[in-house]
Amino acid sequence: MTGSPRVRMSPESRREQLLDLGVTLLATRSLEELSIDLLAEEAGISRGLLYHYFGNKHDFHEAVVRRAADDLIATTAPPAEGEPLERLLVSVTAYVDYVEANYEGYLSLVKGAAGGNDAIREIYEEARAALTDRVFREDAQGTIVPDTPAARMMVRAWSAMAEDLVLTWVRRPEGVTRDQLLEGLSSSLPALVEILH
Amino acid sequence: MTGSPRVRMSPESRREQLLDLGVTLLATRSLEELSIDLLAEEAGISRGLLYHYFGNKHDFHEAVVRRAADDLIATTAPPAEGEPLERLLVSVTAYVDYVEANYEGYLSLVKGAAGGNDAIREIYEEARAALTDRVFREDAQGTIVPDTPAARMMVRAWSAMAEDLVLTWVRRPEGVTRDQLLEGLSSSLPALVEILH
């Protein structure tokens, strides 16, 4: 744990700090590999105390994944100003950065390596819905895509494509440059929506 | 079981027939809901005999999913003749038909509802690779897409998009006609590959 041990933290702050550590550990590990034992070791506190904060392994995993999903949503928020397509590009760039920095944990979440844990699946679905709904909130004038049920369906499908493409690219770029990837991700959104209309 | 009970079947044929029944039952059920008990009841034979054919529940599920994946690959094979884009449209049409007819089982496979079963996940990945590799085999002249590592990456991502789009559309078409969907699925493939090049 960072910070001076002499500073007495509230239980809430302590829990938050432990969650941050859990998210950091998840970046380079699958959820299966993220154990209470590992967190205890890295935090330098007892397993017993961790169970006090998180109840059991499932609750711990759920809390860490929820925090990771919140981080993803916050970090990919587009800037307040700019043209819609430019802001989408900024958002997509942040997404690629996030996947690169958190590859293992993100992959395990996407692949459902959570072992059929419904709570984890639900957090994943919520995060995905938040990310795709944002496209319409941020592009309220419909500059990139019109807000229709068909477009919403396609934006969701586009996000499945983007997720697969970025996960593959991070592992093996295959000659595709970062700029090509980013340009491809952002320009494919209006192109796909157009195709379905 | 269909056929006359007086015809003595070989154990192989019997197992094949049971697998076919398992695939039929999976069409309208998740993998979790497909139990040995249910198969025994539908087949009119004892659970003991089924364990003789399939070992345990996991082996049974694995065999059924493998058969279902083989069926999907066979049923979506494009015709031998015709223009590449036309043949792609035929293949995509068969895919939509398949997902409509086998919605529950296919969804449970995609969603990893198999509860983190690695064997099931592997069959799923193999089937997906077979379906995307076929694009390049069937379009050997590169009429729709050139055979480059980048294009292969995008075809894989396109298939993730197609899977999500079709699963959503079957549940709620949102005003998108079948023809629009099919046209969108096939024309988006060259469009996406073009975008990344």
Chai-1 contact restraints between the chains, C-beta under 6 A:
chainA,res_idxA,chainB,res_idxB,connection_type,confidence,min_distance_angstrom,max_distance_angstrom,comment,restraint_id
A,G112,B,G112,contact,1.0,0.0,6.0,A-B,restraint_1
A,G115,B,G116,contact,1.0,0.0,6.0,A-B,restraint_2
A,G116,B,G115,contact,1.0,0.0,6.0,A-B,restraint_3
A,G116,B,G116,contact,1.0,0.0,6.0,A-B,restraint_4
A,P149,B,E174,contact,1.0,0.0,6.0,A-B,restraint_5
A,A150,B,E174,contact,1.0,0.0,6.0,A-B,restraint_6
A,A150,B,G175,contact,1.0,0.0,6.0,A-B,restraint_7
A,A150,B,V176,contact,1.0,0.0,6.0,A-B,restraint_8
A,M153,B,T168,contact,1.0,0.0,6.0,A-B,restraint_9
A,M153,B,E174,contact,1.0,0.0,6.0,A-B,restraint_10
A,A157,B,M161,contact,1.0,0.0,6.0,A-B,restraint_11
A,A157,B,D164,contact,1.0,0.0,6.0,A-B,restraint_12
A,A157,B,L165,contact,1.0,0.0,6.0,A-B,restraint_13
A,A160,B,A160,contact,1.0,0.0,6.0,A-B,restraint_14
A,A160,B,M161,contact,1.0,0.0,6.0,A-B,restraint_15
A,A160,B,D164,contact,1.0,0.0,6.0,A-B,restraint_16
A,M161,B,A157,contact,1.0,0.0,6.0,A-B,restraint_17
A,M161,B,A160,contact,1.0,0.0,6.0,A-B,restraint_18
A,M161,B,M161,contact,1.0,0.0,6.0,A-B,restraint_19
A,D164,B,A157,contact,1.0,0.0,6.0,A-B,restraint_20
A,D164,B,A160,contact,1.0,0.0,6.0,A-B,restraint_21
A,L165,B,A157,contact,1.0,0.0,6.0,A-B,restraint_22
A,T168,B,M153,contact,1.0,0.0,6.0,A-B,restraint_23
A,E174,B,P149,contact,1.0,0.0,6.0,A-B,restraint_24
A,E174,B,A150,contact,1.0,0.0,6.0,A-B,restraint_25
A,E174,B,M153,contact,1.0,0.0,6.0,A-B,restraint_26
A,G175,B,A150,contact,1.0,0.0,6.0,A-B,restraint_27
A,V176,B,A150,contact,1.0,0.0,6.0,A-B,restraint_28
A,G184,B,I195,contact,1.0,0.0,6.0,A-B,restraint_29
A,G184,B,L196,contact,1.0,0.0,6.0,A-B,restraint_30
A,S187,B,I195,contact,1.0,0.0,6.0,A-B,restraint_31
A,S188,B,L192,contact,1.0,0.0,6.0,A-B,restraint_32
A,S188,B,I195,contact,1.0,0.0,6.0,A-B,restraint_33
A,A191,B,A191,contact,1.0,0.0,6.0,A-B,restraint_34
A,L192,B,S188,contact,1.0,0.0,6.0,A-B,restraint_35
A,I195,B,G184,contact,1.0,0.0,6.0,A-B,restraint_36
A,I195,B,S187,contact,1.0,0.0,6.0,A-B,restraint_37
A,I195,B,S188,contact,1.0,0.0,6.0,A-B,restraint_38
A,L196,B,G184,contact,1.0,0.0,6.0,A-B,restraint_39
